[in-house]
Amino acid sequence: MGESPLFCWFQFSRTMKDEVVAKVRAIAERVGASEGIEIVDVEFLGGGRSRLLRIFIDKPGGVNHGDCELVSQDVGTILDVEDVVPGGRYTLEVSSPGLERKLTKPADFERFLGQKARIVLKSPVENQRRWEGVLTGFAEGVITLEAGPGKMLRVGLDQVEKANL
C-alpha cells in the first residue's frame, strides 16, 4: 500500500490569538503614543483565509482618515517585518471606536463621566445583568451609573462583563 499524504493544518488556539492581540496592542500603542492616539481595542477575528485584525483608535477631538492611515501603515509595516501574525494572510483594519465605543479601562470610565452607557454584568444585581444610564462616578474601581431618576447602581469594574457608550 502507498503512503497516505500528510496534511498540515494551522489553527489558532485562543491562547495564540490572545498572544497576537497583546503583541499587536503593544506595537500599536508605541506607534499611537507619538501622535497622541489612544489604542481603544484590538480584535483578531476569523480563521483560515478570512482573518481580520482590527484596531480601534481614538484621540481628543476624534480621529480622522489620516490618523487611521498612519496607524495602518506604521503598524502594518512592523507586523510584517517582525512576522507577528503567524499563518500568512490577514486583513488589517484601523478605525475609530464609533458611537458605541467599548469601555474597558478605568480611564475610559473617568473620561466619559456624564455620558450614557450600557453595562452588562457578569452576575445579576437586582435580578438583572443589563443596565443603562448615565455614568456619574468612578472611584477606586467602582462605577456609579444613574440608571433612572434617583436610582444609582454601584458596581466594581471587576463585575463588568461588557460596557459601551
C-alpha positions in Angstrom: 0.0 0.0 0.0 1.1 3.6 -0.7 1.7 6.1 1.9 -1.1 8.5 2.8 -0.5 12.1 2.2 0.4 14.3 5.1 -1.7 17.5 5.6 -0.5 20.4 7.6 -3.4 22.4 9.1 -2.7 25.5 11.1 -5.3 26.7 13.5 -5.1 29.4 16.1 -5.9 28.5 19.7 -7.5 31.1 22.0 -4.1 31.5 23.7 -2.3 32.1 20.4 -4.9 34.7 19.4 -4.6 36.4 22.8 -0.8 36.5 22.4 -1.1 38.0 18.9 -3.6 40.6 20.2 -1.2 41.5 23.1 1.8 41.9 20.7 -0.3 44.0 18.2 -1.6 46.2 21.0 1.9 46.9 22.3 3.1 47.8 18.8 0.0 50.0 18.1 0.4 51.8 21.4 4.1 52.6 20.6 3.0 53.9 17.2 0.0 55.8 18.6 1.8 57.4 21.5 4.0 59.6 19.3 0.8 61.0 17.7 -1.4 61.3 20.8 -3.5 58.4 19.6 -5.1 56.0 22.1 -5.5 52.4 21.2 -9.0 51.6 22.4 -9.2 47.9 21.4 -7.6 45.3 19.2 -9.5 42.3 17.9 -8.3 39.3 15.9 -11.3 37.6 14.3 -12.0 34.7 11.8 -9.8 31.9 10.6 -8.2 30.4 7.6 -8.1 32.9 4.7 -10.6 35.3 6.2 -8.7 36.5 9.2 -9.3 40.1 10.3 -7.0 42.1 12.6 -9.0 45.2 13.7 -7.5 48.1 15.7 -9.8 50.8 17.2 -8.1 54.2 17.8 -9.2 57.5 19.4 -7.8 60.9 20.4 -9.2 64.0 22.0 -11.3 65.7 19.3 -11.8 62.4 17.4 -9.8 60.7 14.8 -9.7 61.4 11.1 -8.8 59.4 8.0 -5.2 60.4 8.2 -4.9 59.1 11.7 -6.3 55.7 10.6 -4.0 55.6 7.6 -0.9 56.5 9.7 -1.6 53.7 12.2 -2.4 51.2 9.5 0.8 51.9 7.6 3.1 52.1 10.5 1.7 49.1 12.5 1.2 47.1 9.3 4.9 47.5 8.4 6.1 46.5 11.9 3.7 43.4 11.9 5.1 42.3 8.5 8.8 42.9 9.4 8.5 41.2 12.8 6.2 38.5 11.5 3.8 39.0 14.5 0.8 37.3 12.8 1.8 33.7 12.0 0.0 31.7 9.4 0.1 34.1 6.5 -2.6 36.2 5.1 -4.8 38.6 7.2 -6.6 41.9 6.7 -5.6 44.9 8.9 -8.4 47.4 9.6 -8.0 50.6 11.6 -11.0 52.7 12.6 -12.5 54.9 15.3 -14.4 53.1 18.0 -17.7 54.7 16.8 -20.6 55.9 18.8 -20.9 52.7 20.8 -17.3 52.8 22.0 -16.2 50.0 24.3 -15.3 51.0 27.9 -12.7 48.6 29.3 -10.1 50.5 31.3 -10.6 52.7 34.4 -9.5 55.7 32.3 -12.4 55.1 30.0 -15.0 55.4 32.8 -13.3 58.5 34.1 -13.1 60.1 30.7 -16.8 59.6 29.8 -18.4 60.7 33.0 -21.7 62.3 32.3 -22.3 60.2 29.2 -24.9 57.5 28.7 -23.6 53.9 28.9 -24.8 50.3 28.7 -23.3 47.8 31.1 -23.6 44.1 31.1 -22.7 42.5 34.4 -21.1 39.0 35.0 -23.8 38.3 37.6 -27.2 40.0 38.2 -27.8 42.9 40.5 -31.4 43.3 41.5 -32.2 40.4 39.1 -30.8 42.0 36.0 -27.5 41.8 34.2 -28.0 44.6 31.7 -28.1 48.2 32.8 -28.3 51.5 31.0 -27.9 55.0 32.4 -25.5 57.9 32.8 -22.0 57.4 34.2 -21.9 59.6 37.3 -18.8 58.4 39.0 -15.8 56.2 39.0 -13.5 55.9 42.0 -11.3 53.1 43.4 -12.6 50.6 40.8 -16.3 51.3 41.4 -18.6 52.5 38.7 -21.6 54.6 39.6 -24.4 54.6 37.0 -27.6 56.6 37.3 -30.0 54.0 35.9 -33.0 56.2 36.4 -34.2 59.3 38.4 -32.7 58.7 41.9 -31.7 55.1 41.1 -27.9 54.7 41.4 -26.1 51.5 40.6 -22.7 51.0 42.1 -20.6 48.0 40.8 -17.0 47.1 40.7 -15.2 47.2 37.4 -14.3 43.5 38.0 -18.1 42.7 37.9 -18.5 44.2 34.4 -18.6 41.7 31.5 -19.0 44.4 28.8 -19.6 48.1 28.7 -20.2 50.5 25.9 -21.2 54.2 25.4 
